[in-house]
């Protein structure tokens, strides 16, 4: 497990800021779409009287 952690830490440290920014920019619209979809599901559940804390 320690060798895996060391490998992940090494790769993380070597990641360029450009790569991280580019990756975040690609994923932001996907995350926003998931939040919108989840919001619609919650709205429908509430309208149908389904408890949301299940």
N, C-alpha and C positions, 0 to 999 in steps of 0.2 A: 504494500500500500504506500509506503514511503517513496518508493521509486516512481510510482504513478504520480504522486503529489509533486515530486521534484520535476518530473517531465512537464506537467501542466504549468507549474510555476515558471519554468524556463521558457516555454512557448509564450506564456502571457507576457513575460518581461520583454521578449523579443518582438512582440507585435507592434507594428508602427502605429502612430497616432492616426495617420491617413487611413489605414485599414480599419481601425476601430470606428472612426467617424463614418466611413463609407458603409460599414456594416450596420451601424445604428440608423443611418438614413434609409437603408433598404428595409429594415424591420419596422420602423415607426408606422408606416401606413398599414402594415399587417396587424400590428397590435391595436391600432385605432379601429380597424375594421372588426376585430374580435370584440372589442369593448362595445361597439355599436350593436353588434349581433347579440351579445350577451344582454345588453340593456333591453333590446326588443323582447328577448326571451323572458326576462324578469317582468317586464311590463305585461306581457301576455299571462304569465303565471299569476300575477297579482290580480289582473282583471278576471281571471277564472277562479279566484279564491284559493289558489294553491299556495300553501305556506312556503316561503322562500328559504327557510332555515333548515331544510331537510338534507 
